[in-house]
Amino acid sequence: ILKNQSGIAQIFIMAFSQTDFNIIHRFADAHKKSKICSRRKSALLAILCFLSQKSTVMPFSVQRNKNVNSIHRIVFGTAALSQAEDPLGMLDAAYEKGVRRFDLARTYGMGASERIFGEWLSSRGIDRDSIYLITKGGIGMDKYGDPDRPLLNKDNLIAEVDLSLSTLNVQDVNLYMFHRDDDRLDVSNFVDWINTIVETGKIKRWGVSNWSFERFRAAHSYAIENGLVPPSANSPQFSLAAPACDVWPSTQSISQPHHAAEIEWYESHGVELLCWEVLAKGFMAKEELWRQEDVNKSTFNLPVEKGSNEWRLQRIQKAYCNEENYRRRDLAIRLAHDSGLKLAQIAMLYPLTKGKHISVIFGSSKSHHIDDMVELQHFNIDNTAMRLLVDPNFMKNSLLAPKPQFVMENAVHRVQPFKAGAVSNRRTKTVSFVKSD
């Protein structure tokens, strides 16, 4: 390979793109056997060594970049807050570790999460302006997303918002979201009703949760065309473990590859994606959970009682326990081990690396898990790893397989902090979805 120019050029390209020291070693072995003049050989070796030292990012790696992800993109979820042994202590720990955005809903704990959070705010003397409150409603107390629930109307929505505010002991929330869509209602109803509440100052931003892209875009367009405040957030399921079916009734996921164009549309329109179930109910957090040989797929469609533990496990395993997701988990485990991080951290970094308009919701009953999540503001995954995690055929024909490595120093990256696009209301006031760092 050293005896022709194309071969030498190929070595240069591989060395520069892969930064694989094995190339240097093989080159050195060839050096000993080759009869090329020593001056030329020495020059080529020097160039290869220089290129390998100049590149700071290895393919298939986790890169350390201080504050590459804003802490505001890491949101503390409260769906299971009422089940924690010390819920107030968990909120204390999150706040002390720098978390400032909290995700709630009227149906979480059947009202308990909002009540506990309101108690925490009052008892701790927390400055309201120091935190970013998100809550959801518009479905009554329907905790399973029943499509046949009582139809929402404007008066019921106003009453729900007022009840959430009084329970939380606040005058307003930073973001209010419709917890589910209801295609029995035209999108114009949702937009008109919520804008009435926005005008009162009780809601600073509004968005939706588990709405399809088509319905969201229709609501966004209607608001813009009629001079109203458009939705500036959607909350879908988004995980490295792509569900093979709906995880829960009337929910929406953007984890499958064909949603890539939609994710780009949200970014170009200044819409934040607040992603739930990023850890796939533990599938992407615990390496040995639901091992492939232990999962019995014949149970996926057995009749079970709705809301029971069997029903929940059945839906979770049917959605996440498939061959492709096991492949992704194995690769994520490998990346975690090589980087000194945990599987859950790699899984959370996946959507964070996808775009600056993407935030992740995490919930935990253990304070040390909060440390793991807060640490993510200083890491991202390189492009090669992002491709390999979701595409088994990527680099299939590459001459050299990517070598995992963890880059501890500042790595080259092109990402910039995402700023929400201007949200136009009747006064054309600009609203940003995160506070500046």
HELIX and SHEET records of a PDB file:
HELIX    1   1 GLN A    5  GLN A   18  1                                  14    
HELIX    2   2 PHE A   21  LYS A   33  1                                  13    
HELIX    3   3 SER A   38  LYS A   54  1                                  17    
HELIX    4   4 ILE A   71  ARG A   73  5                                   3    
HELIX    5   5 LEU A   81  GLN A   83  5                                   3    
HELIX    6   6 PRO A   87  GLU A   96  1                                  10    
HELIX    7   7 TYR A  108  GLY A  111  5                                   4    
HELIX    8   8 ALA A  112  ARG A  124  1                                  13    
HELIX    9   9 ARG A  128  SER A  130  5                                   3    
HELIX   10  10 LYS A  154  LEU A  168  1                                  15    
HELIX   11  11 VAL A  187  VAL A  198  1                                  12    
HELIX   12  12 PHE A  213  GLU A  225  1                                  13    
HELIX   13  13 PRO A  257  HIS A  259  5                                   3    
HELIX   14  14 ALA A  260  SER A  268  1                                   9    
HELIX   15  15 ALA A  280  GLY A  282  5                                   3    
HELIX   16  16 GLN A  292  ASP A  294  5                                   3    
HELIX   17  17 LYS A  297  THR A  299  5                                   3    
HELIX   18  18 ASN A  309  TYR A  320  1                                  12    
HELIX   19  19 GLU A  323  SER A  339  1                                  17    
HELIX   20  20 LEU A  343  LYS A  354  1                                  12    
HELIX   21  21 SER A  367  VAL A  374  1                                   8    
HELIX   22  22 GLU A  375  HIS A  378  5                                   4    
HELIX   23  23 ASN A  383  VAL A  390  1                                   8    
SHEET    1   A 3 PHE A 379  ILE A 381  0                                        
SHEET    2   A 3 SER A  61  ARG A  64 -1                                        
SHEET    3   A 3 GLN A 405  ASN A 410  1                                        
SHEET    1   B 9 ILE A  74  GLY A  77  0                                        
SHEET    2   B 9 ARG A 101  ASP A 103  1                                        
SHEET    3   B 9 TYR A 132  GLY A 137  1                                        
SHEET    4   B 9 VAL A 173  PHE A 178  1                                        
SHEET    5   B 9 ILE A 203  SER A 209  1                                        
SHEET    6   B 9 ALA A 233  SER A 235  1                                        
SHEET    7   B 9 GLU A 272  CYS A 275  1                                        
SHEET    8   B 9 ILE A 358  PHE A 362  1                                        
SHEET    9   B 9 ILE A  74  GLY A  77  1                                        
END                                                                             
